[in-house]
């Protein structure tokens, strides 16, 4: 490479002649804009590089004007800005790592859609901080050169109407594009575990005690059990994530279960795996755990919604619904959703068995809030891949405040050139660095790729 003369390890002793060394190499990466090329970041002695005398170039020196971020990317966000992951979860941008799968965007026809992409690079720098407040209460802390996608095009956080800093910049009543403020996933507690088991077992489990007398056998009774009693618990699912969670929660509550193949895969359905127990004590304990509480706590209701969604919920064609034939389950589902402020409607499917569904209205914004609030185990139901970037959330810019301090900022490069930072439970799109796409953060807004 033409920068070899500036490498700190160019005169490294102990290296055999003709053999390369990697002591001065910081990292290597590839980006979609330049397929087949690998970029190397190395420590160098100087930002100036002298062009060899026999070169045909009409100049003698080249300059690398950037110090720090090798992409010279000025689009940076504070480290606690949460990024939407491909499985619907969220991670602070400071803790992302290369290889993580996040949500970016890409243009399809005249619309941009959310897509799954991979983190290719992650870096940090220190920049002056500005806080952007949105109408839905979200707050985004970014550098002044960060760009957001608005209804009027791409705009910087700060700028000027004239002079050398003249450029489009955010002003009051600009509206960002995205799906709005999200929620925070709370830690698991005992009430959440019991609520989850109630929703899962009541929604999709088999829990019963059979009592019968076999002819020719002497009737007898022992501690808590009569001859002929059969205690059964079984939970069979195609998604092992939910089965793992249910089995783990039962173990925490003192119930040991065995796992076994329930039914093989066929042309019409996936393979089912199940857990079970046939002990009287185990079945009695499970029955106790899934009993309806007199006054459910918020944690129990969060767990219940996660369990019943894993058991009987679906999200397809941009519709999130929970279906069942049990009126009591549907009633508890509606009550829990109402408790958390969701606009849900009960819809009768006009079936002889009484099948009905509870549907959550409000689109992607409310679906994402539901996922983050209750934290389901089955993540395939939480994917937002292919959904258009639009929302009815209040993403008006209320204020842009100069915090008058510098702080560490982070950014990522992804396969689409975009990231999905979700600052302060908001979701807004933000630019990636030198790649071919866009990204968004938790206030639900779009931000531009690096130029």
ZIQUI-V81811 format. One record per residue. N is the residue number from 1. RES is the residue in one small letter. PHI is phi in whole degrees, 0 to 359 (NA if undefined). Layout:
n=<N & N>
res=<RES & RES>
phi=<PHI & PHI>
This chain:
n=<1 & 2 & 3 & 4 & 5 & 6 & 7 & 8 & 9 & 10 & 11 & 12 & 13 & 14 & 15 & 16 & 17 & 18 & 19 & 20 & 21 & 22 & 23 & 24 & 25 & 26 & 27 & 28 & 29 & 30 & 31 & 32 & 33 & 34 & 35 & 36 & 37 & 38 & 39 & 40 & 41 & 42 & 43 & 44 & 45 & 46 & 47 & 48 & 49 & 50 & 51 & 52 & 53 & 54 & 55 & 56 & 57 & 58 & 59 & 60 & 61 & 62 & 63 & 64 & 65 & 66 & 67 & 68 & 69 & 70 & 71 & 72 & 73 & 74 & 75 & 76 & 77 & 78 & 79 & 80 & 81 & 82 & 83 & 84 & 85 & 86 & 87 & 88 & 89 & 90 & 91 & 92 & 93 & 94 & 95 & 96 & 97 & 98 & 99 & 100 & 101 & 102 & 103 & 104 & 105 & 106 & 107 & 108 & 109 & 110 & 111 & 112 & 113 & 114 & 115 & 116 & 117 & 118 & 119 & 120 & 121 & 122 & 123 & 124 & 125 & 126 & 127 & 128 & 129 & 130 & 131 & 132 & 133 & 134 & 135 & 136 & 137 & 138 & 139 & 140 & 141 & 142 & 143 & 144 & 145 & 146 & 147 & 148 & 149 & 150 & 151 & 152 & 153 & 154 & 155 & 156 & 157 & 158 & 159 & 160 & 161 & 162 & 163 & 164 & 165 & 166 & 167 & 168 & 169 & 170 & 171 & 172 & 173 & 174 & 175 & 176 & 177 & 178 & 179 & 180 & 181 & 182 & 183 & 184 & 185 & 186 & 187 & 188 & 189 & 190 & 191 & 192 & 193 & 194 & 195 & 196 & 197 & 198 & 199 & 200 & 201 & 202 & 203 & 204 & 205 & 206 & 207 & 208 & 209 & 210 & 211 & 212 & 213 & 214 & 215 & 216 & 217 & 218 & 219 & 220 & 221 & 222 & 223 & 224 & 225 & 226 & 227 & 228 & 229 & 230 & 231 & 232 & 233 & 234 & 235 & 236 & 237 & 238 & 239 & 240 & 241 & 242 & 243 & 244 & 245 & 246 & 247 & 248 & 249 & 250 & 251 & 252 & 253 & 254 & 255 & 256 & 257 & 258 & 259 & 260 & 261 & 262 & 263 & 264 & 265 & 266 & 267 & 268 & 269 & 270 & 271 & 272 & 273 & 274 & 275 & 276 & 277 & 278 & 279 & 280 & 281 & 282 & 283 & 284 & 285 & 286 & 287 & 288 & 289 & 290 & 291 & 292 & 293 & 294 & 295 & 296 & 297 & 298 & 299 & 300 & 301 & 302 & 303 & 304 & 305 & 306 & 307 & 308 & 309 & 310 & 311 & 312 & 313 & 314 & 315 & 316 & 317 & 318 & 319 & 320 & 321 & 322 & 323 & 324 & 325 & 326 & 327 & 328 & 329 & 330 & 331 & 332 & 333 & 334 & 335 & 336 & 337 & 338 & 339 & 340 & 341 & 342 & 343 & 344 & 345 & 346 & 347 & 348 & 349 & 350 & 351 & 352 & 353 & 354 & 355 & 356 & 357 & 358 & 359 & 360 & 361 & 362 & 363 & 364 & 365 & 366 & 367 & 368 & 369 & 370 & 371 & 372 & 373 & 374 & 375 & 376 & 377 & 378 & 379 & 380 & 381 & 382 & 383 & 384 & 385 & 386 & 387 & 388 & 389 & 390 & 391 & 392 & 393 & 394 & 395 & 396 & 397 & 398 & 399 & 400 & 401 & 402 & 403 & 404 & 405 & 406 & 407 & 408 & 409 & 410 & 411 & 412 & 413 & 414 & 415 & 416 & 417 & 418 & 419 & 420 & 421 & 422 & 423 & 424 & 425 & 426 & 427 & 428 & 429 & 430 & 431 & 432 & 433 & 434 & 435 & 436 & 437 & 438 & 439 & 440 & 441 & 442 & 443 & 444 & 445 & 446 & 447 & 448 & 449 & 450 & 451>
res=<x & x & x & x & x & x & x & x & x & x & x & x & x & x & x & x & x & x & x & x & x & x & x & x & x & x & x & x & x & x & x & x & x & x & x & x & x & x & x & x & x & x & x & x & x & x & x & x & x & x & x & x & x & x & x & x & x & x & x & x & x & x & x & x & x & x & x & x & x & x & x & x & x & x & x & x & x & x & x & x & x & x & x & x & x & x & x & x & x & x & x & x & x & x & x & x & x & x & x & x & x & x & x & x & x & x & x & x & x & x & x & x & x & x & x & x & x & x & x & x & x & x & x & x & x & x & x & x & x & x & x & x & x & x & x & x & x & x & x & x & x & x & x & x & x & x & x & x & x & x & x & x & x & x & x & x & x & x & x & x & x & x & x & x & x & x & x & x & x & x & x & x & x & x & x & x & x & x & x & x & x & x & x & x & x & x & x & x & x & x & x & x & x & x & x & x & x & x & x & x & x & x & x & x & x & x & x & x & x & x & x & x & x & x & x & x & x & x & x & x & x & x & x & x & x & x & x & x & x & x & x & x & x & x & x & x & x & x & x & x & x & x & x & x & x & x & x & x & x & x & x & x & x & x & x & x & x & x & x & x & x & x & x & x & x & x & x & x & x & x & x & x & x & x & x & x & x & x & x & x & x & x & x & x & x & x & x & x & x & x & x & x & x & x & x & x & x & x & x & x & x & x & x & x & x & x & x & x & x & x & x & x & x & x & x & x & x & x & x & x & x & x & x & x & x & x & x & x & x & x & x & x & x & x & x & x & x & x & x & x & x & x & x & x & x & x & x & x & x & x & x & x & x & x & x & x & x & x & x & x & x & x & x & x & x & x & x & x & x & x & x & x & x & x & x & x & x & x & x & x & x & x & x & x & x & x & x & x & x & x & x & x & x & x & x & x & x & x & x & x & x & x & x & x & x & x & x & x & x & x & x & x & x & x & x & x & x & x & x & x & x & x & x & x & x & x & x & x & x & x & x & x & x & x & x & x & x & x & x & x & x & x & x & x & x & x & x & x & x & x & x>
phi=<NA & 290 & 266 & 303 & 293 & 266 & 292 & 294 & 261 & 298 & 251 & 298 & 281 & 91 & 263 & 296 & 303 & 83 & 263 & 286 & 234 & 245 & 297 & 269 & 278 & 274 & 190 & 228 & 205 & 238 & 231 & 299 & 293 & 232 & 299 & 90 & 255 & 243 & 262 & 245 & 258 & 231 & 286 & 230 & 283 & 211 & 280 & 262 & 227 & 278 & 283 & 306 & 297 & 272 & 287 & 278 & 293 & 277 & 221 & 259 & 226 & 238 & 231 & 259 & 279 & 254 & 235 & 100 & 297 & 291 & 275 & 55 & 279 & 257 & 265 & 234 & 232 & 296 & 298 & 271 & 297 & 273 & 252 & 284 & 271 & 297 & 270 & 90 & 280 & 218 & 223 & 300 & 300 & 294 & 259 & 292 & 226 & 302 & 102 & 296 & 258 & 236 & 258 & 238 & 224 & 213 & 272 & 233 & 69 & 262 & 239 & 263 & 233 & 286 & 220 & 276 & 216 & 247 & 286 & 261 & 207 & 213 & 208 & 224 & 205 & 238 & 218 & 300 & 257 & 228 & 254 & 253 & 260 & 250 & 296 & 272 & 97 & 290 & 231 & 241 & 254 & 214 & 285 & 295 & 267 & 292 & 248 & 242 & 274 & 243 & 294 & 249 & 103 & 287 & 221 & 286 & 295 & 230 & 182 & 214 & 280 & 208 & 91 & 291 & 264 & 293 & 187 & 296 & 217 & 293 & 226 & 304 & 81 & 300 & 241 & 281 & 258 & 160 & 240 & 97 & 292 & 251 & 244 & 247 & 280 & 272 & 295 & 284 & 226 & 299 & 295 & 298 & 301 & 292 & 297 & 298 & 296 & 297 & 293 & 289 & 291 & 292 & 281 & 218 & 262 & 239 & 222 & 199 & 231 & 261 & 234 & 205 & 247 & 269 & 301 & 88 & 258 & 284 & 279 & 214 & 224 & 225 & 322 & 73 & 214 & 258 & 302 & 98 & 291 & 237 & 257 & 223 & 225 & 211 & 226 & 245 & 221 & 274 & 261 & 288 & 300 & 290 & 294 & 299 & 294 & 299 & 296 & 294 & 296 & 297 & 297 & 298 & 271 & 90 & 250 & 269 & 233 & 252 & 256 & 204 & 292 & 266 & 205 & 284 & 289 & 224 & 293 & 260 & 211 & 277 & 294 & 248 & 243 & 226 & 239 & 203 & 210 & 235 & 275 & 298 & 294 & 295 & 294 & 296 & 292 & 296 & 301 & 293 & 294 & 262 & 294 & 296 & 285 & 296 & 232 & 293 & 279 & 297 & 294 & 298 & 293 & 299 & 296 & 299 & 296 & 296 & 293 & 289 & 291 & 298 & 280 & 229 & 265 & 208 & 218 & 216 & 52 & 65 & 239 & 252 & 217 & 236 & 245 & 194 & 256 & 271 & 296 & 291 & 297 & 296 & 294 & 295 & 296 & 297 & 295 & 294 & 297 & 296 & 299 & 263 & 82 & 278 & 270 & 240 & 231 & 269 & 241 & 280 & 271 & 57 & 253 & 296 & 275 & 81 & 300 & 215 & 223 & 257 & 249 & 269 & 264 & 119 & 72 & 302 & 302 & 284 & 296 & 293 & 298 & 298 & 300 & 287 & 288 & 263 & 59 & 296 & 275 & 277 & 279 & 296 & 282 & 252 & 282 & 246 & 297 & 91 & 278 & 292 & 279 & 201 & 193 & 260 & 293 & 277 & 250 & 293 & 284 & 271 & 199 & 243 & 245 & 281 & 283 & 56 & 204 & 260 & 210 & 297 & 237 & 229 & 209 & 225 & 252 & 236 & 295 & 258 & 83 & 227 & 231 & 228 & 290 & 235 & 281 & 49 & 62 & 248 & 224 & 224 & 279 & 223 & 286 & 268 & 253 & 52 & 220 & 260 & 208 & 226 & 211 & 211 & 234 & 296 & 266 & 87 & 223 & 257 & 226 & 273 & 289 & 296 & 287>
